[in-house]
């Protein structure tokens, strides 16, 4: 029988939380070290090493530590319910900016685990991706280059555009950043095809679709949406999307609760990765300001 004791989550590092999650999978869920490694993207020896570190640091005695404010139980439940490889949940704060930065730090720590010097990293746009770029320390991880996954966002703040987010994160990492010199949404499907065929734009779109790791913000149908701020919709039009069964967007593609595109006439005008291309990327990370999920193809 496993007994538990509580520890204050404020005294735990991100590494401690990672170890505690492994311990819970190992002791509570009966996964082998190899299964944990496959699920979380580590080698079996690395899992064994981290579990041993948890034992040395007192995170496991006979019981698994139950930190106040910890989310590993919720993370595992989300992973099992939705079939994603890994979910990360961070605590919210009354100050939205603090919440966003907490999620950004968690995202940076996740990228440090899944990226390597050969990684081409693709990023979308928005408040959450801005927080990821702001919260990631300099030289936090290695990659080859950073690529935008969608064009610029109309009247929205320039700092939220994918080009700017990519440039700022790439500068911190000391790597190259590509530029997508196009709007996120063209006036028509024909205009989209013409723009996408231009030299420079075509090359960047090709690189984005072929990236190894993609991080995309998950936008909800909310009054505060940057899609409204960017001038692509009036508030009434945007909130009315719920009547079409739409629950949110990823890279400007509007989806229902099953992830099926529900606004094809708009998707045909988007200058960026398609939902099909996003699904084919080896590792995709979805970010919703308060949590991250990761899927490996």
C-alpha positions in Angstrom: 0.0 0.0 0.0 1.3 3.5 -1.0 0.8 6.3 1.6 1.3 10.0 0.8 2.6 13.1 2.3 2.3 16.7 1.1 4.9 19.1 0.1 4.6 22.8 -0.9 4.6 23.1 -4.7 6.4 26.4 -4.4 9.5 24.7 -3.1 9.6 22.3 -6.1 11.4 23.0 -9.4 10.1 22.0 -12.8 12.5 19.1 -12.6 10.9 18.0 -9.4 7.4 18.1 -10.9 8.7 16.0 -13.9 10.1 13.4 -11.5 6.9 13.3 -9.4 4.9 12.7 -12.6 7.2 9.8 -13.5 6.9 8.4 -9.9 3.1 8.5 -10.1 3.1 6.7 -13.5 5.5 4.2 -12.1 3.9 3.4 -8.7 0.3 4.4 -9.1 -0.3 3.4 -12.8 2.1 0.5 -13.0 3.9 1.6 -16.1 7.3 0.2 -16.8 10.3 2.6 -17.1 10.3 1.8 -20.9 6.6 2.7 -21.2 7.1 6.0 -19.3 10.1 6.8 -21.5 8.0 6.2 -24.6 5.1 8.3 -23.2 7.2 11.2 -22.1 9.9 11.2 -24.8 12.9 9.9 -22.7 15.1 6.9 -23.0 14.5 4.1 -20.4 17.9 4.8 -18.8 17.0 8.4 -18.4 13.7 7.5 -16.7 15.6 5.2 -14.4 18.1 8.0 -13.6 15.3 10.5 -12.8 13.4 8.0 -10.6 16.6 7.3 -8.7 17.1 11.1 -8.3 13.6 11.4 -6.9 14.4 8.7 -4.3 17.6 10.4 -3.3 15.9 13.8 -3.0 13.1 12.4 -0.8 10.3 12.8 -3.4 9.5 9.1 -2.9 9.9 7.2 0.4 7.4 4.5 0.6 4.7 6.9 -0.5 4.6 9.4 -3.4 4.7 13.0 -2.4 1.4 14.8 -3.0 2.3 18.5 -3.5 -0.3 21.1 -2.7 -1.3 22.7 -5.9 0.2 19.8 -8.0 -1.5 18.8 -11.3 0.0 15.4 -12.2 -3.2 13.6 -11.5 -5.1 16.0 -13.8 -2.4 15.8 -16.4 -2.5 12.0 -16.5 -6.3 12.1 -16.7 -6.2 14.5 -19.7 -3.6 12.3 -21.4 -5.7 9.2 -21.0 -8.9 10.8 -22.0 -7.8 12.6 -25.1 -5.0 10.3 -26.2 -2.2 12.9 -26.2 1.3 11.9 -25.2 1.8 14.5 -22.6 -0.3 17.3 -20.9 1.2 20.0 -18.7 -1.1 22.1 -16.5 0.1 25.2 -14.6 -1.6 27.2 -11.8 -3.6 30.2 -12.7 -3.3 33.6 -11.1 -5.7 36.6 -10.8 -3.1 38.4 -12.9 -3.5 37.0 -16.4 0.0 38.1 -17.4 1.5 36.0 -14.6 -0.6 33.0 -15.7 0.6 33.4 -19.3 4.3 33.6 -18.2 3.9 30.5 -16.1 2.5 28.6 -19.1 5.4 30.1 -21.2 8.0 28.8 -18.8 6.4 25.3 -18.8 6.4 25.4 -22.6 10.1 26.4 -22.7 10.9 23.5 -20.4 9.0 21.1 -22.6 10.8 22.4 -25.7 14.1 21.9 -23.9 13.2 18.2 -23.7 12.0 17.6 -27.2 14.3 19.8 -29.3 17.8 19.1 -30.4 20.4 20.9 -32.6 18.7 19.4 -35.7 15.2 20.6 -34.8 13.3 23.0 -37.1 10.9 24.7 -34.7 7.6 26.1 -36.1 5.6 28.7 -34.1 2.1 30.2 -34.6 1.0 33.5 -33.2 -0.9 35.2 -30.4 -0.7 36.0 -26.7 0.3 32.6 -25.5 3.1 32.2 -28.0 4.3 35.7 -27.1 4.5 34.5 -23.5 6.5 31.5 -24.5 9.0 33.7 -26.3 9.1 36.1 -23.3 9.5 33.5 -20.6 12.1 31.3 -22.3 15.6 32.1 -21.0 18.5 32.7 -23.3 20.2 29.6 -24.7 17.4 27.5 -22.9 17.6 24.8 -25.6 19.1 24.0 -29.0 17.4 23.9 -32.4 18.5 24.6 -36.0 16.0 27.4 -36.9 12.6 28.9 -36.1 9.9 29.2 -38.7 6.5 31.0 -38.6 3.5 28.7 -39.3 1.1 31.5 -40.3 1.3 35.0 -41.7 0.8 38.4 -40.0 -2.3 39.1 -38.1 -3.9 42.3 -39.5 -4.3 45.1 -36.9 -3.3 43.0 -33.9 -0.2 44.1 -32.0 2.9 43.4 -34.0 4.6 41.7 -31.1 1.9 39.0 -31.3 2.6 38.2 -35.0 4.3 34.9 -35.7 7.2 36.6 -37.5 8.0 38.7 -34.4 7.5 35.8 -32.0 9.8 33.7 -34.1 12.4 36.4 -34.4 12.5 37.1 -30.7 12.7 33.5 -29.6 15.4 32.8 -32.3 17.4 35.7 -31.0 17.4 34.3 -27.5 18.4 30.9 -28.8 21.1 32.3 -31.2 19.6 30.7 -34.3 18.2 31.7 -37.7 14.6 32.9 -38.0 12.6 32.8 -41.2 10.1 35.4 -42.2 6.6 34.9 -43.8 6.0 38.2 -45.7 2.2 37.7 -46.1 -1.0 38.3 -44.2 -2.6 35.4 -42.2 -5.8 35.6 -44.2 -5.9 36.6 -47.9 -8.9 38.3 -49.5 -9.9 35.2 -51.5 -8.8 31.7 -52.1 -7.4 32.8 -55.4 -5.3 35.5 -53.7 -4.0 33.0 -51.3 -2.8 30.7 -54.1 -1.1 33.6 -55.9 0.7 34.8 -52.7 1.6 31.3 -51.6 3.4 30.8 -55.0 5.6 33.8 -54.6 9.4 33.2 -54.0 10.2 33.6 -50.4 6.6 33.0 -49.2 6.5 29.6 -50.9 9.9 28.6 -49.4 8.8 29.6 -45.8 5.5 27.8 -46.1 7.4 24.7 -47.3 9.8 24.9 -44.3 6.9 25.4 -41.9 5.1 22.3 -43.1 8.3 20.3 -42.9 9.3 21.4 -39.3 10.1 18.7 -36.7 8.4 20.4 -33.8 5.4 22.8 -34.0 3.9 25.0 -31.2 0.5 26.4 -32.0 -1.8 28.5 -29.9 -5.3 27.2 -29.3 -7.8 30.1 -29.5 -11.2 30.0 -28.0 -14.4 31.8 -29.2 -14.1 34.6 -26.7 -14.7 38.3 -26.7 -11.0 38.9 -26.1 -9.8 37.0 -29.1 -7.0 38.4 -31.1 -8.9 37.5 -34.2 -11.4 40.2 -33.4 -8.6 42.7 -32.4 -6.9 41.9 -35.7 -10.0 43.1 -37.6 -10.9 39.8 -39.3 -14.3 39.6 -37.5 -16.6 41.9 -35.7 -17.3 40.7 -32.2 -20.9 39.7 -33.1 -19.6 37.7 -36.1 -16.9 36.0 -34.1 -19.1 34.9 -31.2 -21.7 33.7 -33.8 -19.2 31.0 -34.9 -20.4 28.9 -31.9 -23.7 28.4 -33.8 -21.7 26.5 -36.4 -20.3 24.1 -33.8 -17.0 25.8 -33.7 -15.1 25.7 -30.4 -11.8 27.4 -31.3 -9.0 27.8 -33.8 -5.5 26.6 -34.4 -3.4 28.5 -36.9 -6.6 30.4 -37.9 -8.4 27.2 -38.9 -11.7 26.9 -37.0 -12.4 23.5 -35.5 -15.2 21.7 -33.7 -14.8 19.7 -30.5 -13.5 16.7 -32.5 -10.8 18.8 -34.2 -12.6 18.8 -37.6 -12.3 22.0 -39.6 -15.7 23.7 -39.7 -15.0 26.9 -41.8 -13.6 25.6 -45.0 -14.2 28.8 -47.0 -12.0 30.6 -44.5 -9.3 27.9 -44.4 -8.9 28.2 -48.2 -7.8 31.8 -47.6 -5.2 31.1 -44.8 -1.6 31.6 -45.6 0.0 29.1 -43.3 0.1 25.4 -42.5 -3.1 23.5 -43.1 -4.7 21.2 -40.5 -3.5 18.2 -42.4 0.1 19.5 -42.5 0.0 20.3 -38.8 -1.2 16.7 -38.0 1.7 15.3 -40.1 4.4 17.1 -38.0 6.3 14.7 -35.8 5.7 16.6 -32.6 2.9 19.1 -32.2 2.4 21.2 -29.1 -0.8 23.0 -28.5 -0.8 25.9 -26.0 -3.9 27.4 -24.4 -2.2 29.9 -22.0 -3.0 27.6 -19.0 -1.8 24.3 -20.3 0.2 22.5 -22.9 -0.4 19.2 -24.7 2.0 17.3 -26.8 1.4 14.7 -29.5 4.0 12.6 -31.3 3.1 11.4 -34.8 
